[in-house]
Amino acid sequence: MKITIISFIICIIVLILAQVYITMSTTRTEQHKYQVLKSFSNVEIRKYEPAIFSSVMLGKNSYREISGKGFGILAGYIFGGNEKKENISMTSPVTMELGDSTKMKFMVPKGYTMNSLPEPNDKRIIFEQQNEKIIAAIQFDGWADNDKIEYYTEQLKSSLAKEHISHTNKFSYLGYNPPYEVINRRNEIIVELIDFK
């Protein structure tokens, strides 16, 4: 009995230490830089710096089906699935543009240009330059699913309507954590704003 209890306690300690290490690793991952311009209720208005993204177009299925498939395609590219067999650092967050079809995007680390990126082996992957833009964001924790994404999209729409802030009505989901990170999970729904002053 004592051995079982001791083994259980050791397992819990190992899990806690692993989660602390994973959380520290996540905070060191390069993120898309932004400046907060305004906050109200549970919404932030942000100005994002220009960036390059690798992206892949996907169908319209459940969040779980799409996220796994898209992540696998883009991760394959950065983990050496390119003409130079070059490993490219992971960045955060992973973006999923929501709509009739879904586009998943990884930000390219600083130091690359559109011309210096190695050609992907998977021809479904394209690169796009994103200009500076102003977005509204709402955050939620835990694991994302279709219901949460829909709920927080409606919350963001409602908050922007109350403030009379115009937007493109094209929403994206941002995921900041690897799937094996169970604490301090960060998810967001964002939308680009129109003529924000």
N, C-alpha and C positions, 0 to 999 in steps of 0.2 A: 504493500500500500504506500509506504513512504517513498519507494523508488518511483512509483507512478506520479505522485504529487510533485516530487523533485523534477522529474522529466517534464511534466506539464509546465511548471514554473520556468524551467530553462527554455522551453519552446516559446513561451510568451515573451520572455526577455529577448530572445533572438528575433522574433517578429517585430517587437518594438524598435530594436536597434536597426533592423533592416529598413523600417519605414522612416526612421530619422535620417538614415543615409540617403534613401531615395528622395526624400523631401529636400535635403541639402543639394543633391545633384540637380533636381528640377530647378531650384532657384539660381543655379549657375548656368543654365541653358540660355543661349542668346534669345532675346525676345524682341518682337516688333516694337520699336520705341514710339511713345506717344506722350503728349502733354495734356493734362486735364484742364479744360477751359472753364467748365462749370459743372456743378453737381446740384441735383434736386431730388428729393425723396430717395429712390433707390437707383437713380440713373446718373451716369457720368457722360458729359460731352467731351470728346477727345479729338485732338488733332494728331494724326498719324504721319510719321515720316514716309517719304517715298521708299519703296522696296521692290525687289524682284521676287516673284513666286514661281515655283514649279506647280503645275496643276494637272488634274485629270477630270474629264467629264464622266459622270456616272448616271445610272438610271434613276427612277423614282421608286425606291423601295423603303423599307423601314430604316430608321437611323442605324440600328445595329448591323444590318446587312451591308448598307452603304459604307459605314465608317470602317468596317473591317476590310472590305474590298479595296476602297480607296487608299487606306493607310498602307496596305500591302504593296500596292503598285508604286506609290511614291517612296516608301521606305526602301523598296528594291533598288530604286535609282540612287538614293543617297548612300546605300550600303554597298556600292560598287557596281550596280547594274547600269554602267555607262561605258562609253567608248574607251575611256582611260582607266577603267576599273578603279576609279578614285572614290574613296570614302569622303563624304561631305557631312559636316556636323549637323545634328538635329537642331531645329529651332522650335520656338514655341510662340504663340499657340498654333495648333492645327486648325485650319479654317474650313468650314463646309458652307458654301453658298447654297441656300435653300430655295426651292421653287419647283417648276414643272420637271426639271432635272436638277441634279445636284453636282456641284463642282467642289472637289477637295483640293486644298492648297497647302503647301509648305512654304514658308518664307525661306529664301536663299540666304545663307550667312553673308555678312558684310565681307568685302574683299573680292567678290565675284561680280562680273558684268554679264550682260546678255551675250557678249562675244566670248567670254572666257569659260562659261559653263560647259562641261563635257556633254556631248550628245547622249541622250538617253537610249538604252537598248530597246525600251518599250516605247513605240512611236505614239502611243496614246498620251504621253506626257508632253506638255507644252510649257513654255516659259512666258511670263507676262510681267511687264513693268507697271507697277502701280504708283500713281502720282500721290502727292500729299493729299489727304482727305480728312474731312471732319465727320465723325460718327457719334451716334448715341449708343451706350452700352448698358445692359442690365446683367447683374451677376447672380449665379446660384451655385450651390455646392452639391456634393454627392456625385452619383453617376448620372449622366444624361440619358434620356430616353425620349421617344416621340412625344409622350404626354408632357414632360417637363419643358421640352423645346417649344411645344405649342402654347403652353401656359405662359411662359416667360416672354414669348413673342407678343402675345396679347397684352401682357402687363406693360411691355415697352411701348406698344402702340398707344395704349390708354394714357400713359404718363406723358408722351409727346403731344398727344391731342390736347390734354389739359393745359399744356404750356404753349399751345399754338405753334409748334415747331414742325416744319415741313420735312418730309423725308422721301426717299425713293421707293419705299414699300418693298425693297428687296433685302431680305433679312439673311444673316449668316450666323452660324453657330461657331464659337471658338472654344476649343478644349485645350487646357494647359498641362494636363498630367498624363503620364503613362498609365495604362490600365491596371498595372500592379501596384500603383500608389493608392492606398486606401484612406489616408487622412489628408486634410487640407486640400481637398479637390476643388478646382476652380473651373467654372464654365461660364460662358457669357453668350448672350444674344446681342447682335449689333445691327445697325442700319445706317447707311450713309445719309447725311442731312443735305437739304437743298437751301442754298443761300443763307446759311446760319451766320448771324451777326453777334 
